[in-house]
Every structure is written in C-alpha cells, then in structure tokens.
Amino acid sequence: MDKMLLEIENLVVKYGGLPVLQGVCLAVKTGETVCVLGSNGAGKSTLLRAVMGSQRATAGKIIFEEEEIQGSRTEYIVRKGIVYVPEGKMLFGPLPVEENLLLGAYILRDEKAVARNLEFVYGLFPRLLERRNQPASTLSGGEQQMVAIGRGLMSNPRLLMLDEPSLGLAPLLVDEVLSTVHSLKRQGMTILLVEQSVREALDLADRGYVLQTGRITGQGTGSELLQSDIFRSAFLGI
C-alpha cells in the first residue's frame, strides 16, 4: 500500500468567481480507504467533481497514476479507472435494476468481463439479484444506494469515489451500506469516501482529511483525528 494512486496539489475551484476550494492538497495510495470530512458547504462534493472533470479546476494539479488529469474530459477519466458515485444516486427510475447496473459497464467491450462484474455485484448485494427485473424507482432508499454503488463497480474502477453513501438512510441501512464499503476495502479496492457518519467513516478509513470552508484543516489516522482539537471543535462541539 505504498504506491500513490491519486495526488491533489494546491487545488483551487471557484463558483462565479468565489473560491470554493482554496489550495487543497490530498493523496490516496493504492489499496487505501481515505475519507474527507466536513460540514455542509465545506466543498467535499466539489472536490470529487473536480477529480471527475465535471467541475473545472481554476488552479492546481490532479494527478492519477502519475498523469495530470485536470482539464481532461470525464469520459477519459472514467476510462482511466476513476468512478464517482454521486450523492442522490442518479438512477434511471423506470429502468430495471439490471439495466441500471449494466449502464455502469459502458466502457467495457468484453462481454465476459461484464458478466463477471455483474456476478460480483450480485454477490455483494444478493438483494439486487432478487430485484433485478424491478424498476429502480420501486426500490427502498437503501436498495437504490446499492444499485448506485453496484453500477460504479461495473467498470472495474481503480479508484471508487463515494459521495455521502449513507445520506438519508435509516440507521440500520447506514450500517449495511458502510459494511459493504468495509467489504470492498478488505478486497483491496481503493476508496475515496465523503461521509456524514463521522465516527463510522473514521473507523472505516485508513486516513482522513478535515475540510472546512474550502481548506484542509486537519489530517491523520482515524484515532488521531478523533483526538485532535480541530476535529473535536468542528464535529463534536468541544
């Protein structure tokens, strides 16, 4: 777990001339799970969208496998191996579960690889196999989140970026979704996670970054962040 997969250097992103990210530096090694914590409006989703190329970087570098990708088209970035599972799931409600999953494999030309990936997703989420012919709109919130993550996994990502996967879910389903992320981590998946369930995210992640008003204000292992003054004041009100 020592090769650097993603490096973000002095990233600046502006909306309408106003800075949203201000000199953000962040790194993810191969096989690591790294979480980004921060309050609403801190710039967490903007950070992930900038990596995907759907939000233009004003300054700074985004380096993936030693190649600068800032300014690249989103499709190129997906083909490089980065997948973004956005907050809000973004499913095609009328389409069956399986068709939603297969949409995630659009960059693959090998039908056997697609079939293997589908089998992997159904192994991870057996409930989706039971519901594979149901319209995605008829699923529960937790099941829809499973489809969104499964769709992301269909293209064999080298880096999986998850944006608030537990947002809006009942506590039991939060545990289920984060348990799935644990499982992916154990299987060696490299994950960049934005998550509102702070303690659970720090328990899951190898390292974390605290993002406040567009700046990284703290970083470290989960235990280091939980004990840090910055974290305690930002999240625990102490």
C-alpha positions in Angstrom: 0.0 0.0 0.0 2.8 2.4 -0.8 2.2 3.4 -4.4 0.5 6.8 -4.8 -2.6 6.5 -6.9 -4.2 10.0 -6.6 -2.4 13.2 -5.7 -4.2 16.6 -5.5 -1.9 19.6 -5.2 -3.0 23.1 -4.3 -6.4 22.7 -5.9 -8.5 25.8 -6.4 -12.1 25.7 -7.6 -14.3 28.8 -7.9 -18.0 29.2 -8.5 -18.9 32.6 -10.1 -15.5 34.0 -9.1 -15.9 32.9 -5.4 -13.4 30.3 -4.1 -15.0 27.0 -3.0 -11.7 25.1 -2.7 -8.6 27.0 -1.7 -5.3 25.3 -2.1 -6.5 21.7 -1.2 -3.8 19.0 -1.0 -4.7 15.4 -0.6 -3.3 12.0 -1.5 -4.7 8.4 -1.8 -2.4 5.4 -2.0 -3.3 2.2 -3.9 -5.4 0.0 -1.6 -6.2 2.8 0.9 -9.6 4.0 2.1 -9.4 7.7 2.7 -12.3 9.8 4.0 -13.0 13.5 3.6 -15.0 15.0 6.5 -16.6 18.4 6.7 -19.9 20.3 7.3 -22.4 21.1 4.5 -20.9 23.6 2.1 -17.3 22.8 3.0 -16.6 21.8 -0.6 -16.5 18.0 -0.3 -18.6 17.2 -3.3 -16.9 19.9 -5.3 -13.6 18.2 -4.6 -14.9 14.8 -6.0 -16.5 16.5 -9.0 -13.2 18.3 -9.8 -11.4 14.9 -9.8 -14.0 13.6 -12.3 -13.6 16.7 -14.6 -17.3 17.7 -14.2 -16.2 20.8 -12.2 -13.3 22.8 -13.7 -10.3 23.4 -11.6 -9.1 27.1 -11.6 -5.6 26.2 -10.4 -3.6 23.3 -9.0 -2.9 19.7 -10.1 -4.9 16.4 -10.0 -2.5 13.5 -10.7 -3.8 10.0 -11.2 -1.2 7.2 -11.7 1.4 9.9 -12.4 -0.6 11.6 -15.1 -2.1 15.1 -14.7 -5.8 14.8 -15.5 -7.1 18.2 -14.6 -8.8 19.6 -17.7 -9.5 16.1 -19.1 -12.9 15.0 -20.2 -15.0 13.0 -17.8 -15.2 10.0 -20.1 -11.4 9.9 -20.4 -11.1 10.0 -16.6 -13.6 7.1 -16.3 -11.6 5.1 -18.8 -8.5 5.8 -16.7 -10.3 4.0 -13.9 -11.9 6.6 -11.7 -15.6 6.2 -10.8 -17.8 8.7 -8.9 -20.9 7.5 -7.1 -22.7 10.8 -6.5 -24.9 11.9 -3.6 -28.5 11.4 -4.7 -27.9 8.1 -6.5 -28.9 9.4 -10.0 -30.6 6.2 -11.1 -32.8 5.7 -14.1 -36.1 5.0 -12.2 -38.1 3.4 -15.0 -35.3 1.0 -16.0 -34.9 -2.4 -14.2 -32.2 -2.8 -11.7 -30.0 -4.9 -14.0 -30.2 -2.3 -16.8 -29.1 0.4 -14.4 -26.2 -1.8 -13.4 -25.2 -2.5 -17.0 -25.1 1.2 -17.7 -22.0 1.3 -15.5 -20.2 -1.1 -17.8 -20.5 1.1 -20.9 -16.7 1.5 -21.3 -16.2 -2.3 -21.4 -16.2 -4.2 -24.7 -15.6 -7.7 -23.2 -19.0 -9.4 -22.6 -17.4 -12.0 -20.3 -15.9 -9.2 -18.2 -19.3 -7.5 -17.9 -20.9 -10.8 -16.9 -18.2 -11.4 -14.3 -18.7 -7.9 -12.9 -22.4 -8.4 -12.7 -21.9 -11.7 -10.8 -19.6 -9.8 -8.4 -22.1 -7.1 -7.8 -24.9 -9.6 -7.2 -22.6 -11.5 -4.8 -22.0 -8.2 -2.9 -25.7 -7.3 -3.0 -27.8 -10.5 -3.1 -31.0 -8.4 -2.7 -30.4 -6.8 -6.1 -30.3 -10.2 -7.7 -33.8 -10.9 -6.3 -34.9 -7.5 -7.6 -33.0 -7.4 -10.9 -36.2 -7.1 -13.1 -37.8 -4.4 -10.9 -37.8 -0.8 -11.9 -35.2 1.0 -9.8 -37.8 3.6 -8.7 -39.7 0.8 -6.8 -36.7 0.0 -4.5 -36.1 1.3 -1.0 -33.6 4.1 -0.4 -31.0 1.6 0.8 -31.5 -0.7 -2.2 -31.2 2.3 -4.6 -27.9 3.1 -2.9 -26.8 -0.5 -3.5 -27.6 -0.1 -7.2 -25.7 3.2 -7.4 -22.6 1.6 -5.8 -23.0 -1.6 -7.9 -23.3 0.5 -11.1 -20.0 2.2 -10.1 -18.3 -1.2 -9.7 -19.4 -2.5 -13.1 -16.5 -0.7 -14.9 -13.6 -2.2 -12.7 -12.6 1.1 -11.1 -9.1 1.6 -9.9 -10.4 4.4 -7.6 -14.0 4.4 -6.3 -15.2 7.8 -5.0 -18.3 7.6 -2.9 -20.2 10.8 -2.1 -22.4 10.5 1.1 -23.4 6.9 0.5 -25.4 6.8 3.8 -27.2 10.2 3.3 -30.9 10.0 4.2 -30.9 6.3 5.1 -32.3 4.8 8.3 -29.6 3.8 10.9 -29.8 0.1 10.1 -29.3 0.8 6.4 -26.4 3.1 7.2 -24.7 0.2 8.9 -25.4 -2.1 5.9 -24.1 0.4 3.3 -20.9 1.1 5.3 -20.5 -2.7 5.9 -20.4 -3.0 2.1 -17.7 -0.3 1.9 -15.8 -2.3 4.6 -16.1 -5.4 2.4 -14.8 -3.6 -0.7 -11.9 -2.3 1.4 -11.0 -5.8 2.5 -10.9 -6.9 -1.1 -8.3 -4.3 -1.9 -10.5 -1.6 -3.5 -9.0 1.9 -3.3 -11.8 4.2 -2.0 -12.1 8.0 -1.5 -15.1 8.5 0.8 -17.1 11.6 1.7 -19.4 10.6 4.6 -21.6 12.3 7.1 -21.4 9.5 9.7 -18.2 10.8 11.0 -17.2 8.2 13.6 -18.2 5.3 11.3 -16.1 6.9 8.5 -13.1 7.3 10.7 -13.4 3.7 12.0 -13.5 2.5 8.3 -10.8 4.7 6.8 -7.1 4.3 6.9 -6.7 8.1 6.9 -8.9 11.1 6.9 -8.9 14.8 6.0 -11.0 17.6 7.5 -12.2 20.1 5.0 -13.5 23.4 6.4 -14.6 26.3 4.2 -12.6 25.0 1.3 -9.4 24.3 3.1 -7.8 21.2 4.6 -7.6 22.0 8.3 -6.5 18.6 9.6 -5.5 15.1 8.5 -4.3 11.9 10.1 -5.5 8.4 11.0 -9.0 7.9 12.4 -7.7 7.8 16.0 -5.5 10.9 15.5 -8.4 12.9 14.1 -10.8 11.8 16.8 -8.4 13.1 19.4 -7.4 16.3 17.6 -8.6 19.7 18.8 -9.6 20.7 15.3 -11.8 17.7 14.9 -13.4 17.9 18.4 -14.3 21.6 17.8 -15.6 21.1 14.3 -17.6 17.9 14.8 -18.2 17.4 18.5 -18.6 20.9 19.7 -16.0 20.5 22.4 
